[in-house]
Amino acid sequence: MINKCTTCGKERIVLRTYKEKVGASYVTYKEMTCPDPECQKKINKVLLSEKIKRQRIKDEKERAELERKIRIAENLKNKQSLLLRNKNKK
């Protein structure tokens, strides 16, 4: 199988191969790299920035979910206290 570098077009080489058990099956992974070290540095920089961006998005999503749950809990608490006050007035 030919795997060309998306940046420079050179044929990529296998850096390492490893197996991982997923459920009842084993999956074989091949970590590929560009033979040109300068090109690979550029690729690594892009991959790192994408990883940071994905992590930031994940963190923001988790924060928004937590804020939503807190808002729901506060609204529920407010409704319950309002119901209790209305019940005590009667």
C-alpha positions in Angstrom: 0.0 0.0 0.0 1.4 3.4 -1.0 0.9 6.1 1.6 2.1 9.5 0.4 2.8 12.5 2.6 0.0 15.1 2.2 2.5 17.9 2.5 5.5 16.9 0.3 4.2 13.9 -1.6 7.0 11.5 -0.5 6.2 8.0 0.4 5.6 7.7 4.2 7.4 5.1 6.3 6.2 3.0 9.1 7.5 4.4 12.4 5.9 1.6 14.6 3.3 -1.0 14.5 1.2 -2.2 17.5 -1.8 -4.2 18.3 -4.6 -3.3 20.7 -7.5 -5.4 21.9 -10.9 -3.8 21.2 -13.7 -5.8 22.6 -13.2 -9.4 21.4 -11.0 -8.4 18.4 -7.4 -7.2 18.0 -6.8 -4.0 15.9 -3.4 -3.4 14.3 -2.2 0.2 14.2 0.6 1.6 12.0 2.1 4.9 13.0 3.4 6.5 9.8 5.9 9.3 9.4 7.3 11.4 6.6 10.9 10.5 5.7 11.7 14.3 5.5 12.3 15.5 9.2 11.5 19.1 8.4 8.2 18.1 6.7 7.3 15.9 9.7 7.9 18.8 12.1 5.4 20.9 10.2 2.9 18.0 10.2 3.4 17.5 14.0 2.9 21.2 14.6 -0.4 21.1 12.7 -1.5 17.9 14.5 -0.7 19.5 17.9 -2.7 22.6 17.1 -5.7 20.4 16.0 -5.4 18.4 19.2 -5.4 21.5 21.3 -8.4 22.9 19.4 -10.3 19.6 19.9 -9.5 19.6 23.6 -10.6 23.3 24.0 -13.9 22.5 22.2 -14.4 19.4 24.5 -13.6 21.5 27.6 -16.1 24.2 26.5 -18.8 21.6 25.9 -18.3 20.1 29.3 -18.4 23.5 30.9 -21.6 24.4 29.1 -23.2 21.1 30.1 -22.2 21.7 33.8 -23.6 25.2 33.6 -26.9 23.9 32.1 -27.2 21.3 34.9 -26.7 23.9 37.5 -29.3 26.2 35.9 -31.8 23.4 35.8 -31.2 22.5 39.4 -31.6 26.2 40.4 -34.8 26.5 38.4 -36.2 23.4 40.0 -35.2 24.7 43.5 -36.9 28.0 42.7 -40.1 26.3 41.5 -40.2 24.1 44.6 -39.8 27.1 47.0 -42.4 29.0 45.1 -44.8 26.0 45.4 -44.1 25.8 49.1 -44.8 29.5 49.6 -48.1 29.3 47.6 -49.1 26.2 49.6 -48.4 28.0 53.0 -50.4 31.1 51.9 -53.6 28.9 51.5 
